[in-house]
Protein backbone atom coordinates (compact mmCIF):
# COMPACT_ATOMS: atom_id res chain seq x y z
CA UNK A 1 0.00 0.00 0.00
CA UNK A 2 3.01 2.29 0.29
CA UNK A 3 3.36 2.44 -3.51
CA UNK A 4 -0.07 4.05 -4.07
CA UNK A 5 -0.12 7.41 -5.75
CA UNK A 6 -3.11 9.71 -5.46
CA UNK A 7 -2.71 11.57 -8.76
CA UNK A 8 -1.28 10.07 -11.92
CA UNK A 9 -0.17 11.99 -14.97
CA UNK A 10 -1.86 11.13 -18.25
CA UNK A 11 -0.52 7.84 -19.58
CA UNK A 12 1.50 7.14 -16.48
CA UNK A 13 -0.71 4.49 -14.88
CA UNK A 14 -1.84 2.64 -18.00
CA UNK A 15 0.99 0.11 -18.22
CA UNK A 16 0.54 -0.31 -21.94
CA UNK A 17 3.09 -1.56 -24.40
CA UNK A 18 5.32 1.16 -25.82
CA UNK A 19 3.52 2.99 -28.64
CA UNK A 20 0.09 1.60 -27.70
CA UNK A 21 -2.81 3.84 -26.68
CA UNK A 22 -6.06 3.24 -24.90
CA UNK A 23 -9.01 2.74 -27.18
CA UNK A 24 -11.21 5.81 -27.30
CA UNK A 25 -8.70 8.00 -25.51
CA UNK A 26 -9.05 10.68 -28.18
CA UNK A 27 -5.60 10.54 -29.73
CA UNK A 28 -6.67 9.41 -33.18
CA UNK A 29 -9.31 10.74 -35.59
CA UNK A 30 -11.06 7.35 -35.51
CA UNK A 31 -12.00 8.00 -31.88
CA UNK A 32 -14.09 10.97 -32.98
CA UNK A 33 -15.70 9.38 -36.02
CA UNK A 34 -19.07 9.02 -34.26
CA UNK A 35 -19.36 12.79 -33.76
CA UNK A 36 -21.39 14.56 -36.41
CA UNK A 37 -19.59 17.41 -38.12
CA UNK A 38 -22.85 19.18 -38.89
CA UNK A 39 -25.14 20.82 -36.37
CA UNK A 40 -28.54 19.08 -36.02
CA UNK A 41 -30.41 22.12 -37.34
CA UNK A 42 -28.22 22.32 -40.44
CA UNK A 43 -28.63 18.60 -41.02
CA UNK A 44 -32.42 18.88 -40.81
CA UNK A 45 -32.39 21.94 -43.06
CA UNK A 46 -30.49 20.01 -45.73
CA UNK A 47 -32.90 17.08 -45.44
CA UNK A 48 -35.87 19.37 -45.91
CA UNK A 49 -34.22 21.23 -48.76
CA UNK A 50 -33.39 18.01 -50.57
CA UNK A 51 -36.74 16.37 -49.80
CA UNK A 52 -38.77 15.44 -52.86
CA UNK A 53 -41.97 16.96 -51.51
CA UNK A 54 -40.31 20.39 -51.39
CA UNK A 55 -38.94 20.37 -54.92
CA UNK A 56 -40.43 22.93 -57.32
CA UNK A 57 -41.87 20.38 -59.73
CA UNK A 58 -43.41 18.33 -56.92
CA UNK A 59 -46.05 21.01 -56.21
CA UNK A 60 -49.06 21.10 -58.49
CA UNK A 61 -49.69 24.85 -58.74
CA UNK A 62 -53.18 24.52 -60.29
CA UNK A 63 -54.35 22.15 -57.57
CA UNK A 64 -52.81 24.33 -54.87
CA UNK A 65 -54.54 27.46 -56.21
CA UNK A 66 -57.87 25.62 -56.49
CA UNK A 67 -57.64 24.32 -52.92
CA UNK A 68 -56.67 27.77 -51.59
CA UNK A 69 -59.66 29.35 -53.33
CA UNK A 70 -62.01 26.72 -51.88
CA UNK A 71 -60.61 27.31 -48.39
CA UNK A 72 -61.15 31.05 -48.74
CA UNK A 73 -64.76 30.38 -49.73
CA UNK A 74 -65.12 27.87 -46.86
CA UNK A 75 -66.02 25.08 -49.31
CA UNK A 76 -63.45 22.71 -47.85
CA UNK A 77 -62.11 22.28 -44.34
CA UNK A 78 -58.37 22.49 -43.72
CA UNK A 79 -56.84 19.25 -42.58
Z-matrix of the N, CA and C atoms (Angstrom, degrees):
N
C 1 1.430
C 2 1.522 1 112.08
N 3 1.314 2 117.34 1 -12.98
C 4 1.459 3 120.78 2 -179.43
C 5 1.525 4 111.86 3 -73.02
N 6 1.347 5 118.34 4 -18.57
C 7 1.445 6 121.38 5 -176.75
C 8 1.531 7 112.63 6 -89.34
N 9 1.320 8 118.95 7 2.39
C 10 1.461 9 121.46 8 -178.88
C 11 1.517 10 111.00 9 -71.52
N 12 1.319 11 114.57 10 138.75
C 13 1.447 12 121.35 11 177.56
C 14 1.515 13 108.11 12 -119.18
N 15 1.311 14 117.80 13 134.79
C 16 1.454 15 120.52 14 -176.86
C 17 1.530 16 111.72 15 -72.72
N 18 1.306 17 117.91 16 -47.02
C 19 1.457 18 122.42 17 -178.22
C 20 1.521 19 110.00 18 -117.61
N 21 1.324 20 114.91 19 130.22
C 22 1.459 21 120.34 20 177.60
C 23 1.514 22 109.11 21 -112.74
N 24 1.302 23 116.71 22 142.71
C 25 1.454 24 121.41 23 174.27
C 26 1.524 25 108.47 24 -73.34
N 27 1.306 26 116.29 25 157.98
C 28 1.462 27 121.46 26 -178.67
C 29 1.527 28 109.90 27 -58.56
N 30 1.320 29 116.02 28 126.89
C 31 1.455 30 121.56 29 178.04
C 32 1.513 31 114.23 30 83.31
N 33 1.289 32 117.06 31 -4.31
C 34 1.461 33 120.05 32 -176.49
C 35 1.523 34 112.05 33 -78.35
N 36 1.317 35 118.37 34 -38.27
C 37 1.457 36 120.94 35 -174.36
C 38 1.511 37 114.61 36 -99.02
N 39 1.319 38 118.48 37 11.24
C 40 1.459 39 120.74 38 -174.33
C 41 1.525 40 113.45 39 -79.90
N 42 1.301 41 116.55 40 -32.21
C 43 1.464 42 122.30 41 -176.57
C 44 1.528 43 112.19 42 53.12
N 45 1.311 44 114.67 43 50.79
C 46 1.461 45 121.40 44 177.19
C 47 1.518 46 109.30 45 -96.75
N 48 1.305 47 114.64 46 163.22
C 49 1.458 48 119.48 47 175.57
C 50 1.525 49 108.54 48 -64.50
N 51 1.320 50 117.12 49 152.40
C 52 1.468 51 119.68 50 179.51
C 53 1.532 52 110.68 51 -58.60
N 54 1.332 53 115.80 52 131.17
C 55 1.463 54 121.04 53 179.71
C 56 1.510 55 114.24 54 88.97
N 57 1.334 56 118.07 55 -12.27
C 58 1.464 57 121.06 56 -179.73
C 59 1.533 58 109.58 57 -86.42
N 60 1.329 59 115.76 58 153.40
C 61 1.463 60 120.59 59 177.22
C 62 1.521 61 108.58 60 -130.32
N 63 1.298 62 114.95 61 158.95
C 64 1.459 63 119.27 62 175.62
C 65 1.521 64 109.89 63 -71.32
N 66 1.290 65 116.06 64 143.11
C 67 1.453 66 120.56 65 179.58
C 68 1.528 67 109.34 66 -69.69
N 69 1.310 68 116.05 67 131.37
C 70 1.454 69 120.27 68 178.67
C 71 1.508 70 113.99 69 77.65
N 72 1.307 71 118.12 70 15.75
C 73 1.456 72 120.95 71 -179.14
C 74 1.525 73 111.72 72 -74.35
N 75 1.322 74 116.80 73 -21.50
C 76 1.458 75 120.10 74 177.80
C 77 1.505 76 113.85 75 103.17
N 78 1.311 77 118.14 76 11.43
C 79 1.460 78 120.80 77 -178.07
C 80 1.528 79 113.10 78 -85.54
N 81 1.315 80 117.25 79 -21.17
C 82 1.465 81 118.79 80 -177.72
C 83 1.530 82 110.25 81 -119.02
N 84 1.326 83 117.58 82 154.08
C 85 1.462 84 120.59 83 179.33
C 86 1.531 85 113.10 84 -60.60
N 87 1.326 86 117.76 85 -26.24
C 88 1.461 87 120.80 86 179.67
C 89 1.529 88 111.66 87 -64.87
N 90 1.327 89 117.25 88 -25.43
C 91 1.460 90 120.72 89 178.90
C 92 1.523 91 111.86 90 -69.45
N 93 1.318 92 116.53 91 -21.10
C 94 1.466 93 120.97 92 -176.67
C 95 1.521 94 112.24 93 -109.37
N 96 1.311 95 116.76 94 13.39
C 97 1.456 96 121.08 95 -176.05
C 98 1.537 97 112.22 96 -65.44
N 99 1.329 98 116.85 97 -28.72
C 100 1.458 99 120.82 98 -177.24
C 101 1.532 100 112.77 99 -75.15
N 102 1.328 101 117.08 100 -13.16
C 103 1.458 102 120.73 101 -178.11
C 104 1.524 103 109.54 102 -83.58
N 105 1.321 104 115.82 103 128.82
C 106 1.459 105 120.49 104 179.31
C 107 1.522 106 109.80 105 -72.01
N 108 1.309 107 116.26 106 138.38
C 109 1.458 108 120.41 107 179.22
C 110 1.529 109 111.26 108 -85.68
N 111 1.295 110 117.26 109 -10.09
C 112 1.453 111 121.62 110 -176.21
C 113 1.524 112 109.18 111 -113.58
N 114 1.303 113 116.39 112 138.44
C 115 1.464 114 120.84 113 178.23
C 116 1.528 115 109.17 114 -64.42
N 117 1.325 116 118.56 115 147.89
C 118 1.469 117 120.85 116 -178.30
C 119 1.523 118 113.31 117 -55.64
N 120 1.334 119 117.61 118 -39.31
C 121 1.465 120 119.66 119 -179.86
C 122 1.517 121 111.30 120 -64.80
N 123 1.335 122 116.55 121 -41.99
C 124 1.469 123 119.96 122 179.57
C 125 1.517 124 111.14 123 -66.72
N 126 1.336 125 116.08 124 -35.99
C 127 1.462 126 119.96 125 177.77
C 128 1.526 127 110.77 126 -64.32
N 129 1.333 128 116.28 127 -44.69
C 130 1.465 129 120.69 128 179.36
C 131 1.519 130 110.56 129 -65.91
N 132 1.327 131 116.49 130 -38.86
C 133 1.464 132 120.52 131 179.33
C 134 1.534 133 110.61 132 -61.12
N 135 1.317 134 116.39 133 -42.07
C 136 1.466 135 120.25 134 178.94
C 137 1.525 136 110.73 135 -66.26
N 138 1.335 137 117.07 136 -39.69
C 139 1.459 138 120.50 137 178.23
C 140 1.521 139 110.92 138 -61.96
N 141 1.320 140 116.56 139 -42.90
C 142 1.461 141 120.46 140 179.95
C 143 1.514 142 110.41 141 -67.86
N 144 1.328 143 116.00 142 -42.34
C 145 1.457 144 120.18 143 -179.18
C 146 1.522 145 111.89 144 -63.40
N 147 1.318 146 116.22 145 -37.43
C 148 1.464 147 120.65 146 -178.54
C 149 1.522 148 112.99 147 -88.25
N 150 1.331 149 117.44 148 -6.25
C 151 1.460 150 120.98 149 -177.85
C 152 1.515 151 111.69 150 -64.26
N 153 1.322 152 116.74 151 139.76
C 154 1.459 153 121.18 152 -176.88
C 155 1.522 154 112.80 153 -63.20
N 156 1.332 155 117.13 154 -33.05
C 157 1.456 156 118.73 155 -177.47
C 158 1.531 157 112.66 156 -70.37
N 159 1.332 158 117.70 157 -14.94
C 160 1.454 159 121.03 158 -179.80
C 161 1.523 160 113.07 159 -102.72
N 162 1.304 161 117.56 160 2.61
C 163 1.458 162 120.54 161 177.77
C 164 1.524 163 109.72 162 -72.47
N 165 1.321 164 116.51 163 151.79
C 166 1.466 165 121.82 164 -174.55
C 167 1.527 166 112.32 165 -60.61
N 168 1.313 167 117.66 166 -40.51
C 169 1.457 168 119.87 167 -177.27
C 170 1.528 169 112.81 168 -81.94
N 171 1.321 170 117.44 169 -4.36
C 172 1.463 171 120.26 170 179.56
C 173 1.527 172 111.31 171 -83.02
N 174 1.335 173 117.64 172 -16.25
C 175 1.465 174 121.29 173 -178.17
C 176 1.522 175 109.20 174 -97.26
N 177 1.308 176 115.64 175 125.15
C 178 1.457 177 121.62 176 177.22
C 179 1.528 178 107.46 177 -85.94
N 180 1.324 179 116.41 178 102.65
C 181 1.474 180 121.43 179 -174.06
C 182 1.533 181 112.28 180 -62.59
N 183 1.337 182 117.85 181 -39.19
C 184 1.472 183 120.46 182 -179.36
C 185 1.526 184 110.73 183 -64.38
N 186 1.333 185 115.16 184 -44.89
C 187 1.467 186 119.19 185 -179.87
C 188 1.534 187 110.79 186 -66.01
N 189 1.334 188 116.14 187 -39.41
C 190 1.461 189 120.30 188 179.05
C 191 1.532 190 111.21 189 -63.36
N 192 1.331 191 116.86 190 -43.76
C 193 1.468 192 121.11 191 179.10
C 194 1.523 193 110.91 192 -64.78
N 195 1.328 194 116.73 193 -41.17
C 196 1.470 195 121.54 194 179.37
C 197 1.537 196 111.11 195 -63.20
N 198 1.322 197 116.42 196 -44.19
C 199 1.460 198 121.28 197 179.81
C 200 1.526 199 110.61 198 -66.08
N 201 1.331 200 117.17 199 -40.49
C 202 1.465 201 120.83 200 179.04
C 203 1.527 202 110.91 201 -63.53
N 204 1.325 203 116.41 202 -40.57
C 205 1.471 204 120.16 203 178.71
C 206 1.529 205 110.57 204 -64.94
N 207 1.328 206 117.12 205 -41.89
C 208 1.467 207 120.29 206 178.77
C 209 1.532 208 111.33 207 -64.41
N 210 1.313 209 116.66 208 -37.49
C 211 1.475 210 120.04 209 178.72
C 212 1.521 211 110.76 210 -66.51
N 213 1.349 212 116.33 211 -39.78
C 214 1.455 213 119.08 212 177.42
C 215 1.526 214 111.53 213 -62.39
N 216 1.324 215 115.48 214 -36.57
C 217 1.474 216 120.75 215 179.85
C 218 1.510 217 112.79 216 -85.44
N 219 1.339 218 117.18 217 1.37
C 220 1.469 219 123.80 218 179.45
C 221 1.531 220 112.30 219 64.59
N 222 1.342 221 117.17 220 26.34
C 223 1.466 222 120.13 221 178.32
C 224 1.528 223 111.66 222 -80.09
N 225 1.304 224 117.34 223 -27.76
C 226 1.452 225 121.27 224 178.02
C 227 1.518 226 109.32 225 -128.05
N 228 1.317 227 115.86 226 152.48
C 229 1.452 228 121.09 227 178.75
C 230 1.528 229 109.32 228 -95.69
N 231 1.318 230 116.69 229 137.70
C 232 1.462 231 120.51 230 177.01
C 233 1.518 232 109.64 231 -66.97
N 234 1.302 233 115.34 232 144.20
C 235 1.465 234 119.95 233 -178.55
C 236 1.497 235 110.21 234 -77.50
